[in-house]
Amino acid sequence: MPNANEDNTTALSHVQRRAVSELLRVSPVADDLARRFQEAGFSLALVGGSVRDALLGRLGNDLDFTTDARPEDVLKIVRPWADSVWEVGIAFGTVGCQKDAHVGGAPQRFQIEVTTYRSEAYDRTSRKPEVSYGDSIEEDLVRRDFTVNAMAVALPEKEFIDPHGGLEDLAARVLRTPGTPEASFSDDPLRMLRAARFAAQLDFEVAPDVVTAMKEMADRIEIVSAERIRDEFNKLILSAHPRKGLALLVDTGLAEHFIPELPALRLESDEHHRHKDVYEHSLTVLDQAIELEQNGPDLVLRLSALLHDIGKPRTRRFESDGRVSFHHHEVVGAKMSKKRLTALKYSNDMVKDISRLIELHLRFHGYGTGEWTDSAVRRYVRDAGPLLEQLHKLTRSDCTTRNKRKASALSRAYDGLEDRIAQLKEQEELDSIRPDLDGNEIMEILGIGPGPVVGEAYKALLELRLENGPMEHEAAVAALKEWWGEQG
């Protein structure tokens, strides 16, 4: 987007030129489909996010269209043309399909959704939108969430349709609703969360009247299903500027209704009990974790960074010397994150990984300047398991002190820990630490069958392995027999 010094006319010319270029790129597919609709007596237009992204110069191969054709007519048109068709969203008027085509001299795959002109609204008790079909594109666009998503390009003639000033709002980098924000959010309360998400994704500002409506209608988000909230929240967290969207959720009161642990981090403080602003600290840890990402956005890492201190409000204690303590907040926080993420319908594996990272995020602070034994380093690696690299990033991100000397010392200490892990990995198979004898060998040596005792022996040998490193076979057999003798 143009910078703030450009006037609106120049800004508009920039986005228009970009849009032409983007639309020309997808024209072979879009125009071909449009002609088929035209021949069947229907209209077709590129719409919503696809038009917005074309204007922003970031249109991908996921294309959204709108049409006056009803879903059954859409199916008749796309089935002979597309490489595959799906009807998952047909109850809401949407037909999906895939089209493989040569564009610009290269094979490309397009994911396409065609949605019948529609309007949708919630009643006060329903979690599902009531869908009714419309007959004009203007009627369809006024029901869209924001003006920057309420633009269309009629095909194949490429007529730009913008009844609500979305182009100007895009140039001004502002999010407004086509009608009143109250009416828009009443139609679908999830749009309040989408406002925060788009602010985070696009780095746009939200219009003051939209923010006011979000504050006044925040409780309406409770009628939206946990799955829809989770999916929208994930998009926000994975965006380029999640702090911006999160701040909007907290400031408007929306977060209180689906992730209250986040605003609870804004602990009050006074002149006698000074401590870090845990809320700001958590956002900074998230920012720093993002900087350490190497292979694109990492949802597990980002959620762990955001939630790593949610146990602090429940564990806060004012000590007699004026200090503030948060003993065992990592254990409490792990349990709280598990409960909250489960309520938001995250997968069991994701809940497990995030709660584990939160539980382990303070472990490093016992390392000091390298006082850990090799045994302690092995346990750190064993306990982190496949999450070790994410734990490295989370632990490093958790240092937000402005004291450069302290920050440098912590960084050097963690460098030292990583070096020791690397050295031990060269000597041992740290990624798959197991006892030096397996279950079958234990049963054979002790002359016993399967049962709980084998598990106990296995655990005892694992402890020896962690404590002392790899053992020769004979030494492991001797250690097992010694343990067996101690069992009476």
Residue pairs with C-beta under 8 A, 6 or more apart in sequence:
1 11
1 14
1 15
1 56
1 170
1 171
1 173
2 10
2 11
2 14
2 171
6 14
8 168
8 171
8 172
11 171
11 172
12 167
12 168
12 171
14 171
15 55
15 56
15 57
15 167
15 170
15 171
16 55
16 167
18 54
18 55
18 56
18 57
19 51
19 54
19 55
21 57
22 53
22 54
22 55
22 57
22 59
23 30
23 46
23 54
23 59
23 153
23 158
25 59
25 103
25 104
26 59
26 61
26 63
26 103
26 110
28 101
28 102
28 103
29 63
29 99
29 101
29 103
29 110
29 112
30 46
30 63
30 65
30 155
30 156
31 155
31 156
32 81
33 44
33 65
33 78
33 81
33 99
33 112
33 155
34 44
34 155
34 156
35 156
36 77
36 78
36 81
37 43
37 44
37 67
37 69
37 77
38 44
38 156
40 69
40 73
40 76
40 77
42 67
42 68
42 69
42 73
42 77
43 67
43 68
43 137
43 154
44 65
44 66
44 67
44 114
44 154
44 155
45 65
45 66
45 67
45 137
45 152
45 153
45 154
45 155
45 161
46 54
46 63
46 64
46 65
46 152
46 153
46 155
47 64
47 65
47 66
47 115
47 137
47 140
47 141
47 151
47 152
47 153
48 64
48 66
48 144
48 149
48 150
48 151
48 152
49 64
49 149
50 59
50 62
50 63
50 64
50 65
51 151
51 152
51 153
52 148
52 149
52 151
52 166
52 170
53 59
53 60
54 153
55 151
55 167
55 170
56 170
56 202
61 108
61 109
61 110
61 111
62 110
62 111
62 112
62 113
63 110
63 111
63 112
63 113
64 112
64 113
64 115
65 112
65 113
65 114
65 115
66 114
66 115
66 116
66 117
66 137
66 140
66 152
67 74
67 114
67 115
67 116
67 117
68 116
68 117
68 135
68 136
68 137
69 77
69 114
69 116
70 116
70 133
71 90
71 93
71 94
71 95
71 116
74 95
74 114
74 116
75 85
75 87
75 95
78 85
78 95
78 97
78 112
78 114
79 85
81 97
81 99
82 97
82 98
82 99
82 112
83 97
83 98
83 99
83 100
84 97
84 98
85 95
85 96
85 97
85 98
86 95
86 96
86 97
87 95
87 96
88 96
89 95
89 96
89 113
89 115
91 131
92 115
92 118
92 120
92 129
92 131
93 115
93 116
93 118
93 131
93 133
94 113
94 114
94 115
94 116
95 113
95 114
95 115
96 111
96 112
96 113
96 114
97 112
97 114
98 109
98 110
98 111
98 112
99 109
99 110
99 112
100 107
100 108
100 109
100 110
101 107
101 108
101 110
102 108
116 133
116 134
117 133
117 134
117 135
117 136
117 137
117 139
117 140
118 131
118 132
118 133
118 134
118 140
118 143
119 131
119 132
119 134
119 139
119 140
119 143
119 187
120 129
120 130
120 131
120 132
120 143
120 187
120 188
121 129
121 130
121 186
121 187
121 188
122 128
122 129
122 130
122 186
122 187
122 188
122 189
122 223
123 130
124 223
125 223
126 223
127 223
127 224
127 225
129 187
129 188
134 140
134 143
137 152
137 154
137 161
138 161
138 163
141 150
141 151
141 152
141 161
141 163
141 164
141 178
142 150
142 163
142 164
142 178
142 179
143 178
143 187
144 150
144 178
145 177
145 184
145 188
145 191
145 194
145 195
146 166
146 169
146 175
146 176
146 177
146 178
146 191
146 194
146 195
146 198
147 164
147 165
147 166
147 169
147 175
147 176
147 177
147 178
148 166
148 169
148 170
148 175
148 198
148 204
149 166
150 162
150 163
150 164
150 166
150 178
151 160
151 161
151 162
151 166
151 167
152 160
152 161
152 162
153 159
153 160
153 161
154 161
160 167
163 178
164 176
164 178
165 176
169 175
169 176
173 202
173 203
173 204
173 205
174 204
174 205
174 206
174 207
175 195
175 198
175 199
175 204
175 205
175 206
175 207
175 210
176 207
176 209
176 210
177 183
177 184
177 191
177 210
178 184
180 209
180 213
181 207
181 209
181 210
181 212
181 213
181 214
182 213
182 216
182 217
184 191
185 191
185 192
185 213
185 214
185 217
185 220
186 217
186 220
189 217
189 220
189 221
189 223
189 224
190 221
190 224
190 228
190 229
190 232
192 213
192 214
192 217
192 218
192 220
192 221
192 252
192 254
193 221
193 224
193 229
193 232
193 233
193 236
193 249
193 254
194 232
195 206
195 210
195 214
195 248
196 206
196 236
196 245
196 246
196 248
196 249
196 252
196 254
197 232
197 233
197 235
197 236
197 239
197 245
198 204
199 205
199 206
199 241
199 244
199 245
199 248
200 236
200 239
200 240
200 241
200 242
200 243
200 244
200 245
200 246
201 235
201 236
201 239
201 240
201 241
201 245
203 240
203 241
203 244
206 214
206 248
211 248
211 251
211 252
214 248
214 252
214 253
214 254
215 252
215 253
218 252
218 253
218 254
218 256
218 257
219 257
221 229
221 254
221 257
221 258
222 257
222 258
226 258
226 343
226 344
226 345
227 345
229 258
229 344
230 344
230 345
230 346
233 258
233 259
233 344
234 299
236 242
236 245
236 246
236 249
237 299
237 302
237 303
237 306
238 297
238 299
238 302
239 245
242 286
242 290
242 302
243 283
243 286
243 287
246 255
246 262
246 283
246 286
246 306
247 283
248 254
249 255
249 259
249 262
250 262
250 263
250 266
250 279
253 263
255 262
255 263
256 263
258 344
259 340
259 344
261 307
261 310
261 313
261 336
261 337
261 340
262 279
262 282
262 306
262 307
262 310
263 279
264 310
264 313
265 278
265 279
265 282
265 309
265 310
265 312
265 313
266 277
266 278
266 279
267 275
267 277
267 278
267 279
267 312
267 313
267 316
269 275
269 277
272 322
273 318
273 322
273 324
274 324
275 324
276 400
278 309
278 312
278 313
281 309
281 400
282 305
282 306
282 307
282 308
282 309
283 306
284 400
285 305
285 306
285 308
285 309
285 394
285 397
285 398
285 400
286 302
286 305
286 306
286 397
288 305
288 396
288 397
288 399
288 400
289 298
289 301
289 302
289 304
289 305
289 393
289 394
289 397
290 297
290 302
291 397
292 393
292 396
292 397
293 301
293 393
298 390
299 350
300 350
300 353
300 354
300 357
300 387
300 390
301 357
301 390
301 393
301 394
303 341
303 350
303 354
304 353
304 354
304 357
304 358
304 361
304 390
304 394
305 394
305 397
307 333
307 336
307 337
307 340
307 354
307 358
308 330
308 333
308 357
308 358
308 361
308 394
308 398
309 326
309 329
309 333
310 333
310 336
310 337
310 340
310 358
311 326
311 328
311 329
311 330
311 331
311 332
311 333
311 334
311 335
311 336
311 358
312 326
312 329
312 333
314 329
314 332
314 336
315 325
315 326
315 327
315 328
315 329
315 332
316 324
316 325
316 326
317 324
317 325
317 326
317 327
318 324
319 325
330 358
330 359
330 360
330 361
330 362
331 359
333 358
333 359
334 355
334 356
334 358
334 359
335 355
337 351
337 354
337 355
337 358
338 351
338 352
338 354
338 355
341 350
341 351
341 354
341 355
342 351
346 354
353 387
353 390
356 387
357 387
357 390
357 391
357 394
360 383
360 384
360 387
360 391
361 391
361 394
361 395
361 398
363 380
363 383
364 380
364 395
364 413
364 414
364 417
366 372
367 413
367 414
367 417
368 413
369 409
369 413
369 416
370 413
370 416
370 417
370 420
372 380
372 417
372 420
374 420
374 424
374 469
375 466
375 467
375 468
377 417
377 420
377 421
377 424
378 424
378 428
378 430
378 433
378 465
378 466
378 469
379 466
380 417
380 421
381 388
381 421
381 424
381 430
381 431
381 433
382 430
382 433
382 466
384 391
388 421
392 414
392 418
395 414
396 411
396 414
399 407
399 410
399 411
401 407
401 410
421 430
424 430
425 431
427 469
428 469
428 470
433 462
433 465
433 466
434 462
434 465
435 458
435 461
435 462
435 464
435 465
435 476
436 461
436 465
436 470
436 471
436 472
436 473
436 475
436 476
437 445
437 461
437 473
437 476
437 477
437 480
439 450
439 454
439 458
442 448
442 454
442 457
442 458
442 461
442 480
443 449
443 450
443 454
445 477
445 480
445 481
446 453
446 457
446 480
446 481
446 484
448 454
453 487
457 480
457 483
457 484
460 480
460 483
461 476
461 479
461 480
461 483
464 471
464 476
464 479
465 471
471 479
